[in-house]
Amino acid sequence: MSKLHIKKGDTVKVIAGNSKGSEGKVIEVLIAKNSAIVEGVNMVSKHSKPNAANPQGGIVKQEAPIHISNLMLVDPKSGDATRIGRKRDEKTGKLVRYYKKSGEVIK
């Protein structure tokens, strides 16, 4: 299994599919499915029965998982989608992610 380039909390842009061009924050990463749930992206209508949280029931809009190959990280400096790389940090010696366009390390 390969290491994913996206983590929870990252801001990503959709580069393919029905939600192409939209941006959002990653809510959850589903490692087994190689997909992520992004805030406000890939919305689907789900029919729900009445329950304690939703006494009325009915049709609820919610986010569906989207494959991570269709997502790219957004560089906060330029606001543009960019690839990411990994390198060893000079100070700590830990492996860190960085934006390929700006070269800036991802916090």
N, CA, C and O of each residue as an XYZ file, in Angstrom:
428
protein
N       0.847     -1.192      0.000
C       0.000      0.000      0.000
C       0.886      1.247      0.000
O       1.823      1.353      0.792
N       0.581      2.185     -0.894
C       1.398      3.385     -1.015
C       0.977      4.448     -0.006
O      -0.146      4.439      0.498
N       1.895      5.357      0.276
C       1.624      6.467      1.196
C       0.823      7.519      0.451
O       1.119      7.846     -0.698
N      -0.202      8.048      1.121
C      -1.063      9.036      0.485
C      -0.478     10.435      0.628
O       0.167     10.745      1.629
N      -0.708     11.282     -0.383
C      -0.165     12.639     -0.370
C      -1.088     13.632      0.324
O      -0.762     14.815      0.430
N      -2.245     13.154      0.800
C      -3.231     14.037      1.418
C      -3.480     13.600      2.853
O      -3.569     12.409      3.153
N      -3.592     14.593      3.737
C      -3.888     14.324      5.143
C      -5.133     15.079      5.559
O      -5.569     16.000      4.868
N      -5.705     14.689      6.690
C      -6.870     15.364      7.252
C      -6.492     16.819      7.576
O      -5.441     17.083      8.162
N      -7.365     17.750      7.185
C      -7.111     19.162      7.459
C      -6.482     19.916      6.301
O      -6.447     21.146      6.323
N      -5.979     19.208      5.282
C      -5.390     19.862      4.106
C      -6.474     20.554      3.285
O      -7.617     20.099      3.243
N      -6.105     21.659      2.630
C      -7.003     22.301      1.677
C      -6.660     21.753      0.298
O      -5.514     21.828     -0.145
N      -7.672     21.201     -0.377
C      -7.429     20.559     -1.664
C      -8.345     21.126     -2.744
O      -9.388     21.715     -2.458
N      -7.921     20.929     -4.006
C      -8.710     21.323     -5.166
C      -9.017     20.071     -5.969
O      -8.155     19.208     -6.139
N     -10.248     19.973     -6.463
C     -10.651     18.817     -7.267
C     -10.220     19.080     -8.705
O     -10.565     20.112     -9.282
N      -9.458     18.136     -9.288
C      -8.931     18.333    -10.644
C      -9.658     17.501    -11.688
O      -9.406     17.660    -12.882
N     -10.569     16.604    -11.258
C     -11.320     15.781    -12.209
C     -12.638     15.354    -11.591
O     -12.768     15.273    -10.370
N     -13.614     15.081    -12.447
C     -14.906     14.593    -11.974
C     -15.978     15.662    -11.995
O     -15.762     16.756    -12.517
N     -17.144     15.347    -11.424
C     -18.279     16.266    -11.433
C     -18.019     17.533    -10.647
O     -18.556     18.587    -10.989
N     -17.208     17.458     -9.599
C     -16.927     18.613     -8.736
C     -15.643     19.332     -9.139
O     -15.051     20.039     -8.324
N     -15.206     19.160    -10.389
C     -13.941     19.733    -10.860
C     -13.892     21.239    -10.619
O     -14.845     21.959    -10.916
N     -12.763     21.704    -10.073
C     -12.561     23.127     -9.842
C     -12.919     23.586     -8.445
O     -12.511     24.674     -8.037
N     -13.674     22.786     -7.694
C     -14.071     23.223     -6.353
C     -12.990     22.893     -5.329
O     -12.242     21.927     -5.474
N     -12.929     23.728     -4.288
C     -11.939     23.562     -3.231
C     -12.624     23.287     -1.914
O     -13.787     23.646     -1.728
N     -11.917     22.656     -1.001
C     -12.456     22.395      0.325
C     -11.417     21.782      1.231
O     -10.313     21.443      0.804
N     -11.789     21.644      2.495
C     -10.905     21.080      3.501
C     -11.196     19.587      3.641
O     -12.356     19.175      3.615
N     -10.155     18.783      3.790
C     -10.315     17.338      3.932
C     -10.842     17.044      5.336
O     -10.215     17.398      6.335
N     -12.006     16.388      5.397
C     -12.627     16.032      6.668
C     -12.085     14.694      7.161
O     -11.807     14.519      8.347
N     -11.939     13.745      6.218
C     -11.538     12.385      6.576
C     -10.830     11.739      5.394
O     -11.196     11.970      4.241
N      -9.808     10.924      5.683
C      -9.110     10.166      4.645
C      -9.401      8.691      4.859
O      -9.150      8.144      5.933
N      -9.940      8.046      3.811
C     -10.253      6.614      3.871
C      -9.120      5.851      3.184
O      -9.108      5.714      1.961
N      -8.167      5.357      3.981
C      -6.954      4.745      3.446
C      -7.264      3.479      2.658
O      -6.683      3.254      1.595
N      -8.171      2.650      3.166
C      -8.496      1.383      2.509
C      -9.079      1.597      1.117
O      -8.830      0.798      0.214
N      -9.861      2.678      0.932
C     -10.497      2.959     -0.355
C      -9.693      3.918     -1.229
O     -10.098      4.211     -2.354
N      -8.546      4.414     -0.723
C      -7.737      5.423     -1.441
C      -8.575      6.654     -1.784
O      -8.456      7.209     -2.877
N      -9.414      7.071     -0.852
C     -10.279      8.212     -1.114
C     -10.360      9.114      0.104
O      -9.907      8.760      1.192
N     -10.946     10.287     -0.099
C     -11.072     11.265      0.977
C     -12.447     11.909      0.907
O     -13.059     11.981     -0.159
N     -12.927     12.378      2.061
C     -14.170     13.130      2.114
C     -13.783     14.595      2.291
O     -13.114     14.966      3.255
N     -14.222     15.423      1.334
C     -13.860     16.838      1.321
C     -15.107     17.677      1.575
O     -16.176     17.403      1.030
N     -14.953     18.709      2.415
C     -16.049     19.590      2.805
C     -16.670     20.280      1.587
O     -15.985     20.993      0.853
N     -17.972     20.062      1.378
C     -18.702     20.742      0.306
C     -18.444     20.224     -1.097
O     -18.869     20.850     -2.069
N     -17.759     19.095     -1.226
C     -17.403     18.547     -2.539
C     -18.047     17.174     -2.711
O     -18.128     16.399     -1.758
N     -18.509     16.871     -3.941
C     -19.110     15.572     -4.276
C     -20.340     15.303     -3.401
O     -20.456     14.251     -2.773
N     -21.255     16.281     -3.377
C     -22.457     16.178     -2.558
C     -23.450     15.180     -3.179
O     -23.680     15.192     -4.388
N     -24.026     14.327     -2.341
C     -25.018     13.366     -2.787
C     -26.266     13.481     -1.906
O     -26.186     13.921     -0.759
N     -27.416     13.084     -2.451
C     -28.664     13.087     -1.689
C     -28.857     11.717     -1.068
O     -28.839     10.699     -1.760
N     -29.040     11.702      0.236
C     -29.217     10.434      0.943
C     -30.587     10.438      1.601
O     -30.956     11.396      2.280
N     -31.336      9.365      1.397
C     -32.650      9.236      2.017
C     -32.450      8.697      3.431
O     -31.829      7.651      3.622
N     -32.981      9.422      4.422
C     -32.801      8.976      5.801
C     -34.144      8.804      6.498
O     -35.083      9.573      6.287
N     -34.206      7.777      7.331
C     -35.395      7.527      8.141
C     -35.418      8.520      9.297
O     -34.373      9.048      9.677
N     -36.582      8.778      9.855
C     -36.628      9.649     11.035
C     -35.833      9.036     12.198
O     -35.961      7.846     12.488
N     -35.012      9.865     12.857
C     -34.252      9.411     14.021
C     -34.128     10.563     15.017
O     -34.705     11.630     14.809
N     -33.386     10.353     16.084
C     -33.257     11.367     17.137
C     -32.619     12.651     16.605
O     -33.049     13.751     16.951
N     -31.598     12.509     15.766
C     -30.909     13.677     15.219
C     -31.768     14.414     14.197
O     -31.754     15.643     14.132
N     -32.513     13.652     13.402
C     -33.353     14.237     12.361
C     -34.770     13.659     12.489
O     -35.094     12.678     11.820
N     -35.624     14.261     13.349
C     -36.945     13.675     13.614
C     -37.864     13.644     12.392
O     -38.760     12.804     12.304
N     -37.639     14.557     11.455
C     -38.479     14.649     10.257
C     -38.131     13.554      9.246
O     -39.012     13.048      8.550
N     -36.834     13.183      9.164
C     -36.390     12.237      8.143
C     -36.280     12.957      6.813
O     -36.097     14.174      6.794
N     -36.384     12.244      5.698
C     -36.362     12.873      4.381
C     -35.024     12.757      3.691
O     -34.216     11.881      4.000
N     -34.801     13.672      2.733
C     -33.586     13.631      1.919
C     -32.547     14.576      2.511
O     -32.819     15.757      2.728
N     -31.353     14.042      2.772
C     -30.264     14.809      3.371
C     -29.114     14.892      2.375
O     -28.736     13.886      1.775
N     -28.558     16.083      2.200
C     -27.378     16.257      1.343
C     -26.135     16.026      2.187
O     -26.009     16.584      3.277
N     -25.214     15.206      1.687
C     -23.962     14.982      2.415
C     -22.824     14.700      1.447
O     -23.048     14.380      0.280
N     -21.590     14.822      1.952
C     -20.404     14.607      1.131
C     -20.151     13.114      0.939
O     -20.295     12.322      1.871
N     -19.775     12.745     -0.274
C     -19.400     11.360     -0.566
C     -17.888     11.318     -0.782
O     -17.285     12.332     -1.134
N     -17.273     10.156     -0.576
C     -15.820     10.061     -0.787
C     -15.454     10.325     -2.245
O     -16.208      9.996     -3.161
N     -14.281     10.926     -2.441
C     -13.748     11.177     -3.779
C     -12.336     10.609     -3.831
O     -11.581     10.735     -2.867
N     -11.975      9.986     -4.948
C     -10.668      9.324     -5.063
C      -9.549     10.347     -4.954
O      -9.649     11.446     -5.499
N      -8.468      9.980     -4.240
C      -7.393     10.954     -3.995
C      -6.616     11.328     -5.258
O      -5.925     12.347     -5.279
N      -6.724     10.513     -6.311
C      -6.050     10.864     -7.563
C      -6.710     12.080     -8.214
O      -6.112     12.729     -9.073
N      -7.943     12.387     -7.803
C      -8.667     13.544     -8.335
C      -8.478     14.786     -7.482
O      -9.130     15.801     -7.725
N      -7.603     14.728     -6.488
C      -7.373     15.850     -5.577
C      -5.927     16.312     -5.633
O      -5.007     15.507     -5.770
N      -5.741     17.641     -5.523
C      -4.404     18.226     -5.435
C      -4.381     19.234     -4.307
O      -5.364     19.942     -4.085
N      -3.268     19.307     -3.590
C      -3.133     20.273     -2.519
C      -3.095     21.687     -3.084
O      -2.608     21.911     -4.192
N      -3.616     22.644     -2.306
C      -3.599     24.057     -2.711
C      -2.504     24.763     -1.932
O      -2.460     24.705     -0.703
N      -1.608     25.442     -2.674
C      -0.541     26.228     -2.061
C      -1.137     27.528     -1.526
O      -1.673     28.310     -2.312
N      -1.065     27.791     -0.211
C      -1.702     28.992      0.339
C      -1.090     30.297     -0.179
O      -1.775     31.319     -0.220
N       0.183     30.279     -0.574
C       0.837     31.499     -1.087
C       0.233     31.942     -2.414
O      -0.174     33.093     -2.571
N       0.181     31.011     -3.368
C      -0.302     31.354     -4.709
C      -1.788     31.068     -4.883
O      -2.416     31.609     -5.792
N      -2.360     30.224     -4.024
C      -3.759     29.830     -4.161
C      -3.974     28.877     -5.316
O      -5.098     28.697     -5.784
N      -2.890     28.263     -5.778
C      -2.897     27.375     -6.935
C      -2.720     25.924     -6.508
O      -2.092     25.656     -5.484
N      -3.264     24.988     -7.275
C      -3.059     23.570     -6.998
C      -1.615     23.216     -7.342
O      -1.090     23.657     -8.364
N      -0.980     22.428     -6.496
C       0.411     22.055     -6.711
C       0.662     20.623     -6.270
O      -0.044     20.083     -5.418
N       1.677     20.022     -6.864
C       2.096     18.691     -6.435
C       2.883     18.833     -5.130
O       3.312     19.930     -4.774
N       3.068     17.722     -4.426
C       3.872     17.784     -3.216
C       4.988     16.759     -3.288
O       4.911     15.774     -4.021
N       6.031     17.019     -2.502
C       7.152     16.097     -2.421
C       7.496     15.860     -0.969
O       6.920     16.483     -0.077
N       8.440     14.952     -0.728
C       8.910     14.692      0.633
C      10.415     14.846      0.671
O      11.121     14.438     -0.252
N      10.899     15.443      1.755
C      12.342     15.563      1.950
C      12.646     15.569      3.437
O      11.761     15.805      4.260
N      13.889     15.312      3.773
C      14.326     15.338      5.174
C      14.516     16.783      5.609
O      15.111     17.586      4.891
N      14.010     17.103      6.783
C      14.182     18.439      7.348
C      15.616     18.563      7.856
O      16.130     17.653      8.507
N      16.264     19.697      7.555
C      17.672     19.885      7.939
C      17.842     19.917      9.459
O      18.801     19.356      9.989
N      16.917     20.571     10.158
C      17.043     20.745     11.609
C      16.710     19.469     12.382
O      17.495     19.007     13.210
N      15.527     18.908     12.095
C      15.052     17.773     12.896
C      15.421     16.414     12.306
O      15.490     15.425     13.037
N      15.655     16.351     11.014
C      15.959     15.077     10.366
C      14.721     14.248     10.068
O      14.821     13.102      9.630
N      13.536     14.842     10.311
C      12.281     14.144     10.025
C      11.896     14.351      8.570
O      12.331     15.303      7.922
N      11.062     13.428      8.065
C      10.552     13.532      6.703
C       9.386     14.509      6.690
O       8.406     14.317      7.409
N       9.486     15.560      5.872
C       8.427     16.574      5.799
C       7.894     16.679      4.381
O       8.594     16.364      3.418
N       6.638     17.127      4.258
C       6.041     17.359      2.941
C       6.295     18.812      2.548
O       6.334     19.694      3.406
N       6.470     19.061      1.232
C       6.659     20.433      0.753
C       5.960     20.626     -0.580
O       5.770     19.676     -1.340
N       5.573     21.890     -0.857
C       4.930     22.229     -2.122
C       5.996     22.294     -3.202
O       7.032     22.932     -3.015
N       5.750     21.637     -4.333
C       6.736     21.613     -5.416
C       6.867     22.983     -6.077
O       7.957     23.347     -6.517
N       5.748     23.769     -6.158
C       5.792     25.054     -6.836
C       6.604     26.077     -6.065
O       7.482     26.730     -6.629
N       6.312     26.225     -4.755
C       6.979     27.260     -3.962
C       8.168     26.725     -3.172
O       9.030     27.498     -2.755
N       8.222     25.409     -2.962
C       9.305     24.816     -2.185
C       9.097     24.949     -0.680
O       9.944     24.526      0.107
N       7.965     25.540     -0.278
C       7.676     25.765      1.128
C       7.236     24.476      1.819
O       6.502     23.674      1.242
N       7.691     24.284      3.058
C       7.333     23.100      3.834
C       5.900     23.225      4.320
O       5.468     24.303      4.730
N       5.155     22.105      4.274
C       3.751     22.085      4.714
C       3.721     21.869      6.213
O       4.333     20.932      6.727
N       3.001     22.746      6.921
C       2.893     22.620      8.380
C       1.956     21.496      8.736
O       1.732     21.230      9.916
